[in-house]
Structures are given as C-alpha cells and as structure tokens.
Amino acid sequence: DENNFGNGVGINQDTIILSLLGPHYFNTKRRVMGIGIEDMFLFSNKVTQFLPEFISGGMGLKKKPADFSNKKGSRMPAFTIIGSSEKSLIARGGSGGIAIWTRLDKDIRPAAYGVE
C-alpha cells in the first residue's frame, strides 16, 4: 500500500508461510525503493518479539534509513524499479538479483499478517 511493503513466501494465496512487513521509502528520481522490516510473521502469527538478536540484527529489523551507514554490508534492502504494470512489478535487487511481484486477485494480508 502507500505506507508499507510486504513480502513473503507461501504455498498459495491462502497459506503464507513466512512474511515480512514494514515501511518503504521510494526515491522517484532514482526509481529506488528501500525496504524497512518492522515485523516478521510465520503462518500469519507475529513472531518479531521472539527472534534472537543475531536474526533480528542480521535482518536490520526495526531500522530506519538513517540507521544504515555507508559501510559495506550496512545497506538498507533496496530495489531499483525496472518496470511495472497494473498486475506486476519488476525490480533489480541490491545484490543484482531480479524480483518479480504479481498482484493477486485476492488480498493476502489476512493470510500473511493475520489482519482482516
């Protein structure tokens, strides 16, 4: 949506195994979308508070753009938008991989984050 970015892995649109949710920061001039991760969910149950420090710290959990330095390995997760349509978004990740997101007909937020 306009404020948050969600990403996850699931079997289908009703069974989401792992999902991440947090604010996104979009630089329109460079077409770069930075991703902040605020919460982690397993099978729509919030598990953020149970994560050990080495996992939450490694993921940059709860960090804002200003918390990241320019040191190697300390960059906010980000994607450069390559193309988009009504149904999909294609972007290049910070490490060079390609990400393709497809809009589903059904809203998966209840299955991913446990909200209606």
One Martini backbone bead per residue (centre of mass of N, CA, C, O) as a GRO file, in nm:
protein
  116
    1ASP     BB    1   0.103   0.032  -0.008
    2GLU     BB    2   0.171   0.359   0.074
    3ASN     BB    3   0.348   0.255   0.349
    4ASN     BB    4   0.377  -0.059   0.285
    5PHE     BB    5   0.578  -0.360   0.279
    6GLY     BB    6   0.530  -0.686   0.145
    7ASN     BB    7   0.676  -1.014   0.209
    8GLY     BB    8   0.680  -1.361   0.080
    9VAL     BB    9   0.601  -1.712   0.154
   10GLY     BB   10   0.404  -1.958  -0.030
   11ILE     BB   11   0.177  -2.187  -0.151
   12ASN     BB   12  -0.059  -1.977  -0.143
   13GLN     BB   13  -0.303  -1.728  -0.084
   14ASP     BB   14  -0.380  -1.897   0.201
   15THR     BB   15  -0.060  -1.995   0.245
   16ILE     BB   16   0.156  -1.829   0.454
   17ILE     BB   17   0.462  -1.872   0.596
   18LEU     BB   18   0.643  -1.609   0.523
   19SER     BB   19   0.650  -1.267   0.657
   20LEU     BB   20   0.704  -0.921   0.573
   21LEU     BB   21   0.690  -0.591   0.744
   22GLY     BB   22   0.708  -0.247   0.613
   23PRO     BB   23   0.845   0.028   0.525
   24HIS     BB   24   0.872   0.251   0.251
   25TYR     BB   25   1.126   0.405   0.030
   26PHE     BB   26   1.088   0.648  -0.232
   27ASN     BB   27   1.294   0.726  -0.519
   28THR     BB   28   1.198   0.878  -0.805
   29LYS     BB   29   1.464   0.958  -0.948
   30ARG     BB   30   1.597   0.647  -0.907
   31ARG     BB   31   1.388   0.408  -0.860
   32VAL     BB   32   1.407   0.358  -0.538
   33MET     BB   33   1.331   0.094  -0.297
   34GLY     BB   34   1.316   0.096   0.035
   35ILE     BB   35   1.336  -0.149   0.307
   36GLY     BB   36   1.154  -0.198   0.597
   37ILE     BB   37   1.169  -0.406   0.893
   38GLU     BB   38   0.932  -0.468   1.152
   39ASP     BB   39   0.797  -0.759   1.075
   40MET     BB   40   0.736  -1.108   1.161
   41PHE     BB   41   0.581  -1.399   0.999
   42LEU     BB   42   0.414  -1.711   1.094
   43PHE     BB   43   0.132  -1.806   0.986
   44SER     BB   44   0.018  -1.503   1.077
   45ASN     BB   45   0.229  -1.486   1.315
   46LYS     BB   46   0.378  -1.290   1.533
   47VAL     BB   47   0.760  -1.309   1.591
   48THR     BB   48   0.946  -1.070   1.659
   49GLN     BB   49   0.984  -1.102   1.985
   50PHE     BB   50   1.135  -1.407   1.937
   51LEU     BB   51   1.388  -1.306   1.812
   52PRO     BB   52   1.700  -1.326   1.782
   53GLU     BB   53   1.950  -1.102   1.748
   54PHE     BB   54   2.099  -1.234   1.501
   55ILE     BB   55   1.844  -1.203   1.324
   56SER     BB   56   1.739  -0.912   1.362
   57GLY     BB   57   2.015  -0.777   1.299
   58GLY     BB   58   2.058  -0.911   1.013
   59MET     BB   59   1.777  -0.777   0.902
   60GLY     BB   60   1.719  -0.485   1.023
   61LEU     BB   61   1.527  -0.461   1.246
   62LYS     BB   62   1.376  -0.142   1.290
   63LYS     BB   63   1.518   0.011   1.074
   64LYS     BB   64   1.626   0.305   0.943
   65PRO     BB   65   1.786   0.481   0.708
   66ALA     BB   66   1.977   0.631   0.925
   67ASP     BB   67   2.098   0.348   1.045
   68PHE     BB   68   2.254   0.337   0.789
   69SER     BB   69   2.552   0.293   0.648
   70ASN     BB   70   2.833   0.295   0.413
   71LYS     BB   71   2.908   0.030   0.490
   72LYS     BB   72   2.976  -0.272   0.430
   73GLY     BB   73   2.671  -0.441   0.496
   74SER     BB   74   2.502  -0.139   0.551
   75ARG     BB   75   2.229  -0.178   0.381
   76MET     BB   76   1.943  -0.116   0.263
   77PRO     BB   77   1.696  -0.264   0.139
   78ALA     BB   78   1.683  -0.268  -0.228
   79PHE     BB   79   1.507  -0.143  -0.527
   80THR     BB   80   1.511  -0.127  -0.879
   81ILE     BB   81   1.297  -0.010  -1.100
   82ILE     BB   82   1.206  -0.141  -1.422
   83GLY     BB   83   0.890  -0.239  -1.404
   84SER     BB   84   0.530  -0.185  -1.477
   85SER     BB   85   0.191  -0.269  -1.383
   86GLU     BB   86  -0.115  -0.356  -1.275
   87LYS     BB   87   0.011  -0.671  -1.199
   88SER     BB   88   0.328  -0.571  -1.192
   89LEU     BB   89   0.675  -0.601  -1.061
   90ILE     BB   90   1.008  -0.495  -1.156
   91ALA     BB   91   1.332  -0.573  -1.002
   92ARG     BB   92   1.650  -0.478  -0.869
   93GLY     BB   93   1.864  -0.580  -0.658
   94GLY     BB   94   2.143  -0.501  -0.470
   95SER     BB   95   2.280  -0.795  -0.574
   96GLY     BB   96   2.126  -0.836  -0.883
   97GLY     BB   97   1.861  -0.944  -0.860
   98ILE     BB   98   1.541  -1.059  -0.952
   99ALA     BB   99   1.216  -0.913  -0.907
  100ILE     BB  100   0.876  -1.056  -0.893
  101TRP     BB  101   0.558  -0.910  -0.879
  102THR     BB  102   0.216  -1.017  -0.811
  103ARG     BB  103  -0.107  -0.946  -0.841
  104LEU     BB  104  -0.369  -1.053  -0.672
  105ASP     BB  105  -0.706  -1.103  -0.650
  106LYS     BB  106  -0.638  -1.160  -0.356
  107ASP     BB  107  -0.614  -1.068  -0.036
  108ILE     BB  108  -0.328  -1.167   0.176
  109ARG     BB  109  -0.315  -1.032   0.459
  110PRO     BB  110  -0.460  -1.241   0.642
  111ALA     BB  111  -0.251  -1.477   0.576
  112ALA     BB  112   0.016  -1.306   0.654
  113TYR     BB  113  -0.094  -1.097   0.922
  114GLY     BB  114  -0.385  -1.138   1.063
  115VAL     BB  115  -0.572  -0.942   0.893
  116GLU     BB  116  -0.882  -0.777   0.777
   0.00000   0.00000   0.00000
